[in-house]
Amino acid sequence: MDEEKQRRHLAMMLGHIGLLLFGLAMMRFMEEFDDTLGQGLVLFGILFLGPYLKFLEKRAGVTKMEANIFSGLLVLGITISGILILF
């Protein structure tokens, strides 16, 4: 794998890990403070962040398969971590 592709994969991985950590922190926050306004803001924030990440991946030249793999791993990570945190 060439160096540019490795850097691109590292950047994608770090971006998705950051989104995962953000989501987990918001789950913990919503669990502690039963704030419906905060829940709505977090929901819309994550919904708006998703298309932006897709846009950045497209600009970086990431293939659709690579983007789907990273997104699938992100969803899997959030689901498993969320279950572990909430139960």
SULNORCOR-V923963 format. One record per residue. N is the residue number from 1. RES is the residue in three letters. PSI is psi in radians with two decimals (* if undefined). OMEGA is omega in degrees with one decimal (NA if undefined). D_FIRST is the distance of its C-alpha to the first C-alpha in Angstrom with 1 decimal. Layout:
((N RES PSI OMEGA D_FIRST) (N RES PSI OMEGA D_FIRST))
//
This chain:
((1 MET 2.34 -178.6 0.0) (2 ASP 2.88 -172.5 3.8) (3 GLU -0.66 -179.3 6.6) (4 GLU -0.71 179.5 8.4) (5 LYS -0.65 177.7 6.6) (6 GLN -0.73 177.8 6.7) (7 ARG -0.71 179.6 10.3) (8 ARG -0.76 178.4 11.1) (9 HIS -0.68 177.6 10.5) (10 LEU -0.77 179.2 12.5) (11 ALA -0.72 177.4 15.1) (12 MET -0.76 -178.3 15.5) (13 MET -0.78 179.5 16.0) (14 LEU -0.69 177.6 18.5) (15 GLY -0.75 179.4 20.3) (16 HIS -0.62 175.7 20.8) (17 ILE -0.71 176.8 21.9) (18 GLY -0.74 177.8 24.3) (19 LEU -0.68 177.4 25.7) (20 LEU -0.82 179.6 26.1) (21 LEU -0.68 176.8 28.0) (22 PHE -0.80 179.4 30.1) (23 GLY -0.74 179.0 31.0) (24 LEU -0.71 178.4 32.0) (25 ALA -0.68 179.2 34.0) (26 MET -0.62 175.4 35.8) (27 MET -0.77 179.4 36.7) (28 ARG -0.70 179.2 38.2) (29 PHE -0.78 -179.1 40.1) (30 MET -0.51 177.2 41.4) (31 GLU -0.70 -178.2 42.5) (32 GLU -0.79 -176.9 44.5) (33 PHE 1.95 -178.0 46.0) (34 ASP 1.28 -174.4 47.1) (35 ASP 1.92 -176.9 46.7) (36 THR -0.61 177.3 46.4) (37 LEU -0.76 177.4 45.7) (38 GLY -0.68 177.9 42.8) (39 GLN -0.73 178.3 41.4) (40 GLY -0.75 179.4 41.7) (41 LEU -0.72 178.0 40.0) (42 VAL -0.77 179.7 37.1) (43 LEU -0.86 179.9 36.8) (44 PHE -0.61 177.5 36.8) (45 GLY -0.79 179.4 34.5) (46 ILE -0.67 178.3 31.8) (47 LEU -0.63 178.5 32.5) (48 PHE -0.47 -179.4 32.1) (49 LEU -0.57 -179.7 28.9) (50 GLY -0.95 178.8 27.1) (51 PRO -0.56 178.3 27.3) (52 TYR -0.72 176.5 26.4) (53 LEU -0.70 177.5 23.1) (54 LYS -0.74 178.6 22.5) (55 PHE -0.78 179.4 23.5) (56 LEU -0.67 177.6 21.0) (57 GLU -0.69 179.5 18.1) (58 LYS -0.71 178.9 19.3) (59 ARG -0.54 -178.9 19.6) (60 ALA -0.15 178.7 16.1) (61 GLY 0.43 179.7 14.9) (62 VAL 2.37 179.1 13.9) (63 THR 2.79 -178.1 14.5) (64 LYS -0.65 179.9 17.7) (65 MET -0.77 178.4 16.3) (66 GLU -0.75 -179.8 13.9) (67 ALA -0.70 179.8 17.0) (68 ASN -0.65 177.9 19.3) (69 ILE -0.84 -179.9 17.4) (70 PHE -0.69 178.8 17.5) (71 SER -0.70 177.4 21.1) (72 GLY -0.73 177.3 22.1) (73 LEU -0.62 177.6 21.0) (74 LEU -0.83 179.7 22.9) (75 VAL -0.75 178.2 26.0) (76 LEU -0.76 178.9 25.9) (77 GLY -0.75 178.6 25.6) (78 ILE -0.73 -179.0 28.5) (79 THR -0.86 -179.3 30.6) (80 ILE -0.82 -179.8 30.3) (81 SER -0.70 178.6 30.9) (82 GLY -0.72 178.3 33.7) (83 ILE -0.74 -179.9 35.4) (84 LEU -0.64 -178.3 35.2) (85 ILE -0.75 -173.5 36.5) (86 LEU -0.39 -177.8 39.3) (87 PHE * NA 40.7))
//
